[in-house]
Amino acid sequence: MRLKKIRLVCGDPPSLLENRDKNVGIQKWSKRGAMEEENECPVQHDGEYVLTKGGSKDFGEILPEIALEIRRQAGKIRLRTGAHEGKRGDFGEKHIERPERLKQLNSNGYRNARDLVQDVASSYDAIFKGDGLRVILSKKGTSTDTSIFVELTPAEGEDFYDVKTGLIARKNYLKNKTPLWRKPQSGV
């Protein structure tokens, strides 16, 4: 029997592995759902926006039913290139990927800011009130939690939630934050 080899696109979900044909060889996925080959999916940009592994500007969204519950506007979640100059107001990919934070991301299985944001924005399980107009999207882990801080940003045509920063935090990091929404056990 001859095996046919296919190549997955960066954005192809790990669920493709579940239904694969026995005659098709597929590359291995890590426990976080990312392809294990180091350079398989380079970070790409569209102007000031970082693109997902699948090539979209939209990493996730705050759905209308969730927005209603948290008394905010629904919207897509996007990551901009941003700035990191070591002062208040830093944001985006450059701010998340500062050397000490990037080392922390790498030790927790993320290669870059894009991978962290894509993971949390597509599968967050809680939203907390942040400072000012910000909200914190959080994804629970076994020993740490992963969070991204977003703020609604007006844009021509469609407002969006702009990722200001992201981090891996200890389990009790959000204990003093006001919970706005938690994912029900049954889904959304």
C-alpha positions as CSV (number, residue, x, y, z in Angstrom):
1,M,0.0,0.0,0.0
2,R,1.4,3.4,-0.9
3,L,0.8,6.4,1.4
4,K,-0.2,9.7,0.0
5,K,1.4,12.7,1.7
6,I,-0.6,15.9,2.1
7,R,0.5,19.2,3.5
8,L,-1.8,21.1,5.9
9,V,-2.2,24.9,5.6
10,C,-1.2,26.8,8.8
11,G,-4.8,27.4,9.7
12,D,-6.1,23.9,9.3
13,P,-7.5,22.7,12.6
14,P,-6.3,19.6,14.4
15,S,-9.8,18.1,14.0
16,L,-8.7,17.2,10.4
17,L,-6.5,14.6,12.1
18,E,-9.6,12.9,13.6
19,N,-11.2,12.1,10.3
20,R,-8.1,11.4,8.1
21,D,-8.0,8.6,5.6
22,K,-5.7,5.7,6.6
23,N,-3.8,6.2,3.4
24,V,-2.9,9.8,4.1
25,G,0.1,10.8,6.2
26,I,-0.4,14.1,8.1
27,Q,2.2,16.1,10.0
28,K,2.2,15.9,13.8
29,W,0.4,18.5,16.0
30,S,1.5,19.6,19.4
31,K,-0.7,19.6,22.5
32,R,-1.7,23.3,21.9
33,G,-2.9,22.5,18.4
34,A,0.0,24.0,16.6
35,M,2.2,22.2,14.0
36,E,5.4,21.1,15.6
37,E,7.7,22.0,12.7
38,E,9.5,25.2,13.8
39,N,9.2,27.3,10.6
40,E,6.0,25.8,9.2
41,C,3.8,28.9,9.8
42,P,5.7,32.2,9.8
43,V,3.9,35.3,11.2
44,Q,2.4,37.4,8.4
45,H,1.0,40.9,8.4
46,D,-1.5,43.0,6.4
47,G,-0.5,46.6,6.9
48,E,-0.7,47.2,10.7
49,Y,-2.6,43.9,11.4
50,V,-1.1,40.6,12.3
51,L,-2.8,37.7,10.5
52,T,-3.9,34.4,12.0
53,K,-2.3,31.2,10.9
54,G,-5.2,30.9,8.4
55,G,-4.6,34.4,7.0
56,S,-7.4,36.4,8.6
57,K,-7.3,39.6,10.6
58,D,-9.9,38.3,12.9
59,F,-8.6,36.1,15.7
60,G,-12.0,35.6,17.3
61,E,-14.9,37.7,18.5
62,I,-17.1,38.7,21.3
63,L,-20.4,37.3,20.1
64,P,-23.6,39.4,20.3
65,E,-25.1,37.1,23.1
66,I,-22.0,37.5,25.2
67,A,-21.8,41.2,24.5
68,L,-25.4,41.6,25.7
69,E,-24.5,39.8,29.0
70,I,-21.3,41.9,29.6
71,R,-23.1,45.1,28.5
72,R,-20.6,45.8,25.7
73,Q,-20.6,45.9,22.0
74,A,-20.0,42.7,20.0
75,G,-17.0,42.7,17.8
76,K,-14.1,40.9,16.2
77,I,-10.8,40.5,18.0
78,R,-7.7,41.8,16.1
79,L,-4.0,42.0,16.9
80,R,-2.0,45.0,15.5
81,T,1.7,45.2,15.1
82,G,1.7,48.0,17.8
83,A,4.5,49.5,19.7
84,H,6.8,48.8,22.6
85,E,8.9,51.7,23.8
86,G,9.0,50.9,27.5
87,K,6.2,53.3,28.5
88,R,2.5,53.6,29.2
89,G,0.4,53.1,26.1
90,D,2.5,50.2,24.6
91,F,0.4,47.6,22.9
92,G,0.1,44.8,20.3
93,E,2.5,42.3,18.9
94,K,5.6,44.3,19.7
95,H,4.6,44.8,23.3
96,I,3.6,41.2,23.9
97,E,6.9,40.0,22.3
98,R,9.3,42.0,24.4
99,P,12.2,39.7,25.4
100,E,11.2,38.7,28.9
101,R,7.5,38.0,27.9
102,L,8.6,36.1,24.8
103,K,10.7,33.8,26.9
104,Q,7.7,33.2,29.1
105,L,5.5,32.5,26.1
106,N,8.0,30.1,24.6
107,S,8.3,28.1,27.9
108,N,4.5,27.7,27.8
109,G,4.3,26.4,24.3
110,Y,3.7,29.5,22.3
111,R,6.2,30.6,19.6
112,N,5.0,34.2,19.3
113,A,2.3,36.7,20.2
114,R,0.1,35.5,17.3
115,D,-0.1,32.0,18.6
116,L,-1.0,33.2,22.1
117,V,-3.7,35.6,20.9
118,Q,-5.1,33.0,18.5
119,D,-5.4,30.4,21.2
120,V,-7.1,32.7,23.8
121,A,-9.3,34.7,21.3
122,S,-10.7,31.6,19.7
123,S,-11.4,29.7,23.0
124,Y,-11.6,32.0,26.0
125,D,-13.8,30.8,28.8
126,A,-14.2,33.9,30.9
127,I,-14.3,37.7,30.6
128,F,-13.3,40.1,33.4
129,K,-13.5,43.9,33.7
130,G,-10.2,45.5,33.0
131,D,-9.0,49.1,33.6
132,G,-11.0,51.8,31.9
133,L,-12.7,50.5,28.8
134,R,-10.7,47.3,28.6
135,V,-11.9,43.8,29.2
136,I,-9.8,40.7,29.9
137,L,-10.4,37.5,28.0
138,S,-9.1,34.5,29.9
139,K,-8.5,30.8,29.2
140,K,-8.0,28.5,32.1
141,G,-5.1,26.1,32.0
142,T,-4.0,23.3,34.4
143,S,-1.3,25.2,36.3
144,T,-1.6,28.7,34.8
145,D,-4.2,30.9,33.0
146,T,-3.7,32.7,29.8
147,S,-5.2,36.2,29.2
148,I,-5.4,38.9,26.6
149,F,-6.4,42.5,27.4
150,V,-8.6,44.0,24.7
151,E,-10.2,47.4,24.1
152,L,-13.0,48.4,21.7
153,T,-11.5,50.5,18.9
154,P,-13.5,52.5,16.5
155,A,-12.7,51.8,12.8
156,E,-14.3,52.8,9.5
157,G,-16.8,50.2,8.6
158,E,-16.5,48.0,11.7
159,D,-15.3,48.6,15.3
160,F,-13.1,45.8,16.7
161,Y,-11.5,44.7,19.9
162,D,-7.8,45.6,19.7
163,V,-5.4,43.4,21.7
164,K,-3.3,45.6,23.9
165,T,-1.3,42.9,25.7
166,G,-1.3,39.2,26.6
167,L,0.3,37.1,29.3
168,I,0.6,33.8,31.1
169,A,-0.4,34.3,34.7
170,R,-0.6,32.4,38.0
171,K,-4.0,30.9,38.8
172,N,-5.1,33.6,41.3
173,Y,-4.1,36.5,39.0
174,L,-7.7,37.5,38.2
175,K,-9.1,36.8,41.7
176,N,-9.6,40.6,42.4
177,K,-11.1,41.3,39.0
178,T,-14.8,41.6,38.4
179,P,-16.1,38.7,36.4
180,L,-18.4,39.8,33.5
181,W,-19.1,36.4,31.9
182,R,-18.1,32.8,32.3
183,K,-18.6,30.1,29.6
184,P,-21.4,27.8,30.6
185,Q,-20.6,24.1,31.0
186,S,-22.7,23.4,27.9
187,G,-20.9,25.9,25.5
188,V,-21.6,29.6,24.6
